[in-house]
Amino acid sequence: MSPIVQVESVSFRYGERVALESVSFGVKRGEAFALLGPNGSGKTTLFRILTTLLAPLSGTASIDGCDVVRDRPGARARIGVVFQSPSVDIHLTVRENLRHGGRLYGMGGAELSARMGAALDAVDLASRADDRVKNLSGGMRRRVELAKCLLHEPKVLVLDEPSTGLDPRAREDLWSQLERVRRESGTTILVTTHLMDEADTCDRVAIFDRGRVVALGTPAELKRRIGGDCVSAVCDDPAGLLDEVTRRFAPAQCAVLDGTLRIESENGAEVATDLLRAYGERVRSVTIGRPSLRDVFLHETGHRFEDGREEARA
């Protein structure tokens, strides 16, 4: 079965700055797919291309077979979009927001009323339909936006940093609603995020850095690239130890990150023990951890996730 979202060699520039460089991937029907990267990595530019707000300088992108440039109406009919910035009118009720949203899709009468009822049920807001949005919590407002974009029964939900501004409980609630929609309707979820735990819950992840996809796969597959455990050692002179440690633990990958000596190894416990025995007087503490998506980003790019954000702001 062909991917429902297909991106082929997409590139884009803002003047001299490269935002996307030959990005390619496909999203399977019914899966939850995350575009993970720091601010400025290119994922929001790709979001704008997939939602037909920008045209790529080169390459192609399609939604359920509809090219986002040559067939914008077809692509738009197949997606529901939740933008990072709020798109609901807080002075209207939940029901009024949905009614206005449905009319933008050409719906009305009994059809719109039925769609509104189904959307409200899907996000557990039927009991709050006549409340003004300004009286709802941040998490509930996000659910109103989700309900609005479900009115036309899209095949793909495209969400740009949907958890922005939400507390952990509201984030968890939002993702519970998204999973419910996906489970009950088979809707594909495509989300941009800079949150590791959010990406970790998705079926597959494309990790972005400086306009490129540097890794693509399931969270488990990506973590297996690390090759086992991540050992971190606090030392007085980590740079001075690096060459010695690299030779001693080859072929394990060794590096100094933010003043800490870091070793990727299939057997972290043995490495940590040997490290303390060999360099005990020069090592103050050692910790062992299982690989995370943050470790994958470092492994693939050679710099911290946070460093990508700082570079984007500069």
Contacts in CASP RR format, 6 or more apart in sequence:
PFRMAT RR
TARGET T0000
AUTHOR 0000-0000-0000
METHOD contacts of the structure
MODEL  1
MSPIVQVESVSFRYGERVALESVSFGVKRGEAFALLGPNGSGKTTLFRIL
TTLLAPLSGTASIDGCDVVRDRPGARARIGVVFQSPSVDIHLTVRENLRH
GGRLYGMGGAELSARMGAALDAVDLASRADDRVKNLSGGMRRRVELAKCL
LHEPKVLVLDEPSTGLDPRAREDLWSQLERVRRESGTTILVTTHLMDEAD
TCDRVAIFDRGRVVALGTPAELKRRIGGDCVSAVCDDPAGLLDEVTRRFA
PAQCAVLDGTLRIESENGAEVATDLLRAYGERVRSVTIGRPSLRDVFLHE
TGHRFEDGREEARA
1 28 0 8 1.000
1 29 0 8 1.000
2 65 0 8 1.000
3 26 0 8 1.000
3 27 0 8 1.000
3 28 0 8 1.000
3 29 0 8 1.000
4 27 0 8 1.000
4 28 0 8 1.000
4 29 0 8 1.000
4 30 0 8 1.000
4 63 0 8 1.000
4 64 0 8 1.000
4 155 0 8 1.000
4 156 0 8 1.000
4 188 0 8 1.000
5 26 0 8 1.000
5 27 0 8 1.000
5 33 0 8 1.000
5 50 0 8 1.000
5 61 0 8 1.000
5 62 0 8 1.000
5 63 0 8 1.000
5 64 0 8 1.000
5 156 0 8 1.000
5 188 0 8 1.000
5 190 0 8 1.000
6 26 0 8 1.000
6 27 0 8 1.000
6 60 0 8 1.000
6 61 0 8 1.000
6 62 0 8 1.000
6 65 0 8 1.000
7 23 0 8 1.000
7 24 0 8 1.000
7 25 0 8 1.000
7 26 0 8 1.000
7 46 0 8 1.000
7 50 0 8 1.000
7 60 0 8 1.000
7 61 0 8 1.000
8 24 0 8 1.000
8 59 0 8 1.000
8 60 0 8 1.000
8 61 0 8 1.000
9 22 0 8 1.000
9 23 0 8 1.000
9 24 0 8 1.000
9 58 0 8 1.000
9 59 0 8 1.000
9 60 0 8 1.000
10 20 0 8 1.000
10 22 0 8 1.000
10 23 0 8 1.000
10 24 0 8 1.000
10 46 0 8 1.000
10 49 0 8 1.000
10 56 0 8 1.000
10 58 0 8 1.000
10 59 0 8 1.000
10 60 0 8 1.000
10 61 0 8 1.000
11 18 0 8 1.000
11 20 0 8 1.000
11 21 0 8 1.000
11 22 0 8 1.000
11 23 0 8 1.000
11 56 0 8 1.000
11 57 0 8 1.000
11 58 0 8 1.000
11 59 0 8 1.000
12 18 0 8 1.000
12 19 0 8 1.000
12 20 0 8 1.000
12 45 0 8 1.000
12 49 0 8 1.000
12 54 0 8 1.000
12 56 0 8 1.000
12 57 0 8 1.000
13 19 0 8 1.000
13 57 0 8 1.000
18 210 0 8 1.000
18 211 0 8 1.000
19 40 0 8 1.000
19 42 0 8 1.000
19 45 0 8 1.000
19 211 0 8 1.000
20 42 0 8 1.000
20 45 0 8 1.000
20 46 0 8 1.000
20 49 0 8 1.000
20 56 0 8 1.000
20 211 0 8 1.000
20 212 0 8 1.000
21 210 0 8 1.000
21 211 0 8 1.000
21 212 0 8 1.000
22 212 0 8 1.000
23 46 0 8 1.000
23 211 0 8 1.000
23 212 0 8 1.000
23 213 0 8 1.000
24 213 0 8 1.000
25 206 0 8 1.000
25 213 0 8 1.000
25 216 0 8 1.000
27 33 0 8 1.000
27 156 0 8 1.000
27 188 0 8 1.000
27 190 0 8 1.000
27 204 0 8 1.000
28 188 0 8 1.000
28 203 0 8 1.000
28 204 0 8 1.000
29 155 0 8 1.000
29 186 0 8 1.000
29 188 0 8 1.000
30 182 0 8 1.000
30 186 0 8 1.000
30 187 0 8 1.000
30 188 0 8 1.000
30 189 0 8 1.000
31 188 0 8 1.000
31 189 0 8 1.000
31 202 0 8 1.000
31 203 0 8 1.000
31 204 0 8 1.000
32 178 0 8 1.000
32 179 0 8 1.000
32 182 0 8 1.000
32 188 0 8 1.000
32 189 0 8 1.000
32 191 0 8 1.000
32 201 0 8 1.000
32 202 0 8 1.000
32 203 0 8 1.000
33 188 0 8 1.000
33 189 0 8 1.000
33 190 0 8 1.000
33 191 0 8 1.000
33 202 0 8 1.000
33 203 0 8 1.000
33 204 0 8 1.000
33 205 0 8 1.000
33 206 0 8 1.000
34 191 0 8 1.000
34 192 0 8 1.000
34 193 0 8 1.000
34 198 0 8 1.000
34 199 0 8 1.000
34 202 0 8 1.000
34 204 0 8 1.000
34 205 0 8 1.000
34 206 0 8 1.000
35 43 0 8 1.000
35 46 0 8 1.000
35 47 0 8 1.000
35 190 0 8 1.000
35 191 0 8 1.000
35 192 0 8 1.000
35 193 0 8 1.000
35 206 0 8 1.000
35 208 0 8 1.000
36 43 0 8 1.000
36 193 0 8 1.000
36 194 0 8 1.000
36 196 0 8 1.000
36 199 0 8 1.000
36 205 0 8 1.000
36 206 0 8 1.000
36 207 0 8 1.000
36 208 0 8 1.000
36 293 0 8 1.000
36 297 0 8 1.000
37 43 0 8 1.000
37 193 0 8 1.000
37 194 0 8 1.000
37 207 0 8 1.000
37 208 0 8 1.000
37 209 0 8 1.000
37 297 0 8 1.000
37 305 0 8 1.000
38 194 0 8 1.000
38 209 0 8 1.000
38 305 0 8 1.000
38 306 0 8 1.000
38 307 0 8 1.000
38 308 0 8 1.000
38 309 0 8 1.000
38 312 0 8 1.000
39 194 0 8 1.000
39 308 0 8 1.000
39 309 0 8 1.000
39 312 0 8 1.000
39 313 0 8 1.000
40 308 0 8 1.000
40 309 0 8 1.000
40 312 0 8 1.000
41 208 0 8 1.000
41 209 0 8 1.000
41 210 0 8 1.000
41 211 0 8 1.000
41 308 0 8 1.000
41 312 0 8 1.000
42 208 0 8 1.000
42 211 0 8 1.000
43 192 0 8 1.000
43 208 0 8 1.000
44 84 0 8 1.000
44 160 0 8 1.000
44 161 0 8 1.000
44 192 0 8 1.000
45 54 0 8 1.000
46 192 0 8 1.000
46 208 0 8 1.000
47 158 0 8 1.000
47 160 0 8 1.000
47 192 0 8 1.000
48 54 0 8 1.000
49 55 0 8 1.000
49 56 0 8 1.000
49 61 0 8 1.000
49 68 0 8 1.000
50 61 0 8 1.000
50 63 0 8 1.000
50 68 0 8 1.000
50 79 0 8 1.000
50 158 0 8 1.000
50 190 0 8 1.000
51 68 0 8 1.000
51 76 0 8 1.000
51 79 0 8 1.000
51 81 0 8 1.000
51 158 0 8 1.000
52 68 0 8 1.000
52 69 0 8 1.000
52 72 0 8 1.000
52 75 0 8 1.000
52 76 0 8 1.000
55 68 0 8 1.000
55 69 0 8 1.000
56 69 0 8 1.000
60 67 0 8 1.000
60 69 0 8 1.000
61 67 0 8 1.000
61 68 0 8 1.000
61 69 0 8 1.000
62 68 0 8 1.000
62 75 0 8 1.000
63 74 0 8 1.000
63 75 0 8 1.000
63 78 0 8 1.000
63 79 0 8 1.000
63 155 0 8 1.000
63 156 0 8 1.000
64 75 0 8 1.000
64 78 0 8 1.000
64 155 0 8 1.000
64 156 0 8 1.000
66 74 0 8 1.000
66 75 0 8 1.000
66 77 0 8 1.000
66 78 0 8 1.000
67 75 0 8 1.000
68 75 0 8 1.000
77 152 0 8 1.000
77 154 0 8 1.000
78 154 0 8 1.000
78 155 0 8 1.000
78 156 0 8 1.000
79 154 0 8 1.000
79 155 0 8 1.000
79 156 0 8 1.000
79 157 0 8 1.000
79 158 0 8 1.000
80 149 0 8 1.000
80 150 0 8 1.000
80 152 0 8 1.000
80 154 0 8 1.000
80 156 0 8 1.000
80 157 0 8 1.000
80 158 0 8 1.000
81 149 0 8 1.000
81 157 0 8 1.000
81 158 0 8 1.000
81 159 0 8 1.000
81 160 0 8 1.000
82 142 0 8 1.000
82 145 0 8 1.000
82 146 0 8 1.000
82 149 0 8 1.000
82 157 0 8 1.000
82 158 0 8 1.000
82 159 0 8 1.000
82 160 0 8 1.000
82 162 0 8 1.000
83 145 0 8 1.000
83 160 0 8 1.000
84 160 0 8 1.000
84 161 0 8 1.000
84 162 0 8 1.000
84 164 0 8 1.000
86 141 0 8 1.000
86 145 0 8 1.000
87 145 0 8 1.000
87 148 0 8 1.000
88 97 0 8 1.000
88 133 0 8 1.000
88 141 0 8 1.000
88 144 0 8 1.000
88 145 0 8 1.000
88 148 0 8 1.000
89 96 0 8 1.000
89 97 0 8 1.000
89 100 0 8 1.000
89 133 0 8 1.000
90 132 0 8 1.000
90 133 0 8 1.000
90 134 0 8 1.000
90 141 0 8 1.000
91 132 0 8 1.000
91 133 0 8 1.000
91 134 0 8 1.000
92 100 0 8 1.000
92 132 0 8 1.000
92 133 0 8 1.000
93 129 0 8 1.000
93 130 0 8 1.000
93 131 0 8 1.000
93 132 0 8 1.000
93 133 0 8 1.000
94 120 0 8 1.000
94 125 0 8 1.000
94 128 0 8 1.000
94 129 0 8 1.000
94 130 0 8 1.000
94 131 0 8 1.000
94 133 0 8 1.000
94 136 0 8 1.000
94 144 0 8 1.000
94 147 0 8 1.000
95 116 0 8 1.000
95 120 0 8 1.000
95 129 0 8 1.000
95 130 0 8 1.000
97 133 0 8 1.000
97 144 0 8 1.000
97 148 0 8 1.000
98 116 0 8 1.000
98 119 0 8 1.000
98 120 0 8 1.000
98 144 0 8 1.000
98 147 0 8 1.000
98 148 0 8 1.000
98 151 0 8 1.000
99 112 0 8 1.000
99 116 0 8 1.000
101 148 0 8 1.000
101 151 0 8 1.000
102 108 0 8 1.000
102 112 0 8 1.000
102 115 0 8 1.000
102 116 0 8 1.000
102 148 0 8 1.000
102 151 0 8 1.000
102 152 0 8 1.000
103 112 0 8 1.000
105 151 0 8 1.000
105 152 0 8 1.000
107 115 0 8 1.000
107 151 0 8 1.000
107 152 0 8 1.000
112 151 0 8 1.000
115 151 0 8 1.000
115 152 0 8 1.000
115 153 0 8 1.000
116 151 0 8 1.000
117 126 0 8 1.000
118 150 0 8 1.000
119 147 0 8 1.000
119 148 0 8 1.000
119 150 0 8 1.000
119 151 0 8 1.000
120 126 0 8 1.000
120 129 0 8 1.000
120 147 0 8 1.000
122 147 0 8 1.000
122 150 0 8 1.000
122 177 0 8 1.000
122 180 0 8 1.000
122 181 0 8 1.000
122 184 0 8 1.000
122 185 0 8 1.000
123 143 0 8 1.000
123 144 0 8 1.000
123 146 0 8 1.000
123 147 0 8 1.000
123 150 0 8 1.000
123 177 0 8 1.000
123 181 0 8 1.000
124 143 0 8 1.000
124 177 0 8 1.000
125 140 0 8 1.000
125 143 0 8 1.000
125 144 0 8 1.000
125 147 0 8 1.000
128 136 0 8 1.000
128 140 0 8 1.000
133 141 0 8 1.000
133 144 0 8 1.000
136 144 0 8 1.000
137 170 0 8 1.000
138 165 0 8 1.000
138 166 0 8 1.000
138 170 0 8 1.000
139 166 0 8 1.000
139 170 0 8 1.000
139 173 0 8 1.000
139 174 0 8 1.000
142 162 0 8 1.000
142 166 0 8 1.000
142 170 0 8 1.000
142 174 0 8 1.000
143 173 0 8 1.000
143 174 0 8 1.000
143 177 0 8 1.000
146 157 0 8 1.000
146 174 0 8 1.000
146 177 0 8 1.000
146 178 0 8 1.000
146 181 0 8 1.000
149 157 0 8 1.000
150 157 0 8 1.000
150 181 0 8 1.000
153 185 0 8 1.000
154 187 0 8 1.000
155 187 0 8 1.000
155 188 0 8 1.000
156 187 0 8 1.000
156 188 0 8 1.000
156 189 0 8 1.000
156 190 0 8 1.000
157 178 0 8 1.000
157 181 0 8 1.000
157 187 0 8 1.000
157 188 0 8 1.000
157 189 0 8 1.000
157 190 0 8 1.000
158 190 0 8 1.000
158 191 0 8 1.000
159 178 0 8 1.000
159 189 0 8 1.000
159 190 0 8 1.000
159 191 0 8 1.000
159 192 0 8 1.000
160 191 0 8 1.000
160 192 0 8 1.000
161 192 0 8 1.000
161 193 0 8 1.000
161 194 0 8 1.000
162 174 0 8 1.000
162 191 0 8 1.000
162 193 0 8 1.000
163 170 0 8 1.000
163 171 0 8 1.000
163 174 0 8 1.000
163 193 0 8 1.000
163 195 0 8 1.000
163 198 0 8 1.000
166 174 0 8 1.000
171 195 0 8 1.000
171 198 0 8 1.000
175 198 0 8 1.000
175 201 0 8 1.000
178 189 0 8 1.000
181 187 0 8 1.000
181 189 0 8 1.000
182 188 0 8 1.000
182 189 0 8 1.000
189 202 0 8 1.000
191 198 0 8 1.000
191 202 0 8 1.000
193 199 0 8 1.000
194 305 0 8 1.000
194 309 0 8 1.000
196 292 0 8 1.000
196 293 0 8 1.000
196 294 0 8 1.000
196 305 0 8 1.000
199 205 0 8 1.000
199 219 0 8 1.000
199 293 0 8 1.000
200 219 0 8 1.000
200 292 0 8 1.000
200 293 0 8 1.000
202 219 0 8 1.000
203 218 0 8 1.000
204 216 0 8 1.000
204 217 0 8 1.000
204 218 0 8 1.000
205 215 0 8 1.000
205 216 0 8 1.000
205 217 0 8 1.000
205 218 0 8 1.000
205 219 0 8 1.000
205 222 0 8 1.000
205 293 0 8 1.000
206 213 0 8 1.000
206 215 0 8 1.000
206 216 0 8 1.000
206 217 0 8 1.000
207 213 0 8 1.000
207 214 0 8 1.000
207 215 0 8 1.000
207 216 0 8 1.000
207 222 0 8 1.000
207 293 0 8 1.000
207 296 0 8 1.000
207 297 0 8 1.000
207 300 0 8 1.000
208 214 0 8 1.000
209 297 0 8 1.000
209 300 0 8 1.000
209 301 0 8 1.000
209 308 0 8 1.000
210 308 0 8 1.000
210 311 0 8 1.000
214 297 0 8 1.000
214 300 0 8 1.000
214 301 0 8 1.000
215 222 0 8 1.000
215 225 0 8 1.000
215 296 0 8 1.000
215 297 0 8 1.000
215 300 0 8 1.000
219 293 0 8 1.000
222 293 0 8 1.000
222 296 0 8 1.000
223 290 0 8 1.000
223 291 0 8 1.000
223 292 0 8 1.000
223 293 0 8 1.000
223 295 0 8 1.000
223 296 0 8 1.000
224 291 0 8 1.000
225 296 0 8 1.000
225 299 0 8 1.000
225 300 0 8 1.000
226 264 0 8 1.000
226 291 0 8 1.000
226 295 0 8 1.000
226 296 0 8 1.000
226 299 0 8 1.000
227 264 0 8 1.000
227 265 0 8 1.000
227 266 0 8 1.000
227 291 0 8 1.000
228 264 0 8 1.000
228 265 0 8 1.000
228 266 0 8 1.000
228 267 0 8 1.000
228 268 0 8 1.000
228 290 0 8 1.000
228 291 0 8 1.000
229 264 0 8 1.000
229 265 0 8 1.000
229 266 0 8 1.000
229 267 0 8 1.000
229 268 0 8 1.000
229 269 0 8 1.000
229 271 0 8 1.000
229 288 0 8 1.000
229 289 0 8 1.000
229 290 0 8 1.000
229 291 0 8 1.000
230 262 0 8 1.000
230 263 0 8 1.000
230 264 0 8 1.000
230 288 0 8 1.000
230 289 0 8 1.000
230 290 0 8 1.000
230 291 0 8 1.000
230 295 0 8 1.000
231 262 0 8 1.000
231 263 0 8 1.000
231 264 0 8 1.000
231 265 0 8 1.000
231 268 0 8 1.000
231 271 0 8 1.000
231 272 0 8 1.000
231 275 0 8 1.000
231 286 0 8 1.000
231 287 0 8 1.000
231 288 0 8 1.000
231 289 0 8 1.000
232 260 0 8 1.000
232 261 0 8 1.000
232 262 0 8 1.000
232 263 0 8 1.000
232 286 0 8 1.000
232 287 0 8 1.000
232 289 0 8 1.000
233 241 0 8 1.000
233 260 0 8 1.000
233 261 0 8 1.000
233 262 0 8 1.000
233 263 0 8 1.000
233 275 0 8 1.000
233 283 0 8 1.000
233 285 0 8 1.000
233 286 0 8 1.000
234 260 0 8 1.000
234 261 0 8 1.000
234 283 0 8 1.000
234 284 0 8 1.000
234 285 0 8 1.000
234 286 0 8 1.000
235 241 0 8 1.000
235 260 0 8 1.000
235 261 0 8 1.000
235 279 0 8 1.000
235 282 0 8 1.000
235 283 0 8 1.000
235 284 0 8 1.000
236 282 0 8 1.000
236 284 0 8 1.000
237 282 0 8 1.000
238 256 0 8 1.000
238 259 0 8 1.000
238 260 0 8 1.000
238 261 0 8 1.000
239 256 0 8 1.000
241 261 0 8 1.000
241 279 0 8 1.000
241 282 0 8 1.000
241 283 0 8 1.000
242 254 0 8 1.000
242 255 0 8 1.000
242 256 0 8 1.000
242 261 0 8 1.000
244 279 0 8 1.000
245 254 0 8 1.000
245 261 0 8 1.000
245 263 0 8 1.000
245 275 0 8 1.000
245 279 0 8 1.000
246 254 0 8 1.000
248 274 0 8 1.000
248 278 0 8 1.000
249 263 0 8 1.000
249 265 0 8 1.000
249 271 0 8 1.000
249 274 0 8 1.000
252 263 0 8 1.000
252 264 0 8 1.000
252 265 0 8 1.000
252 266 0 8 1.000
252 271 0 8 1.000
253 263 0 8 1.000
253 264 0 8 1.000
253 299 0 8 1.000
254 261 0 8 1.000
254 262 0 8 1.000
254 263 0 8 1.000
254 264 0 8 1.000
255 261 0 8 1.000
255 262 0 8 1.000
255 302 0 8 1.000
256 262 0 8 1.000
257 298 0 8 1.000
257 304 0 8 1.000
258 304 0 8 1.000
261 283 0 8 1.000
262 298 0 8 1.000
263 271 0 8 1.000
263 275 0 8 1.000
264 291 0 8 1.000
264 295 0 8 1.000
264 299 0 8 1.000
265 271 0 8 1.000
268 288 0 8 1.000
269 288 0 8 1.000
272 286 0 8 1.000
272 288 0 8 1.000
275 283 0 8 1.000
275 286 0 8 1.000
276 283 0 8 1.000
276 286 0 8 1.000
294 305 0 8 1.000
297 304 0 8 1.000
297 305 0 8 1.000
298 304 0 8 1.000
298 305 0 8 1.000
END
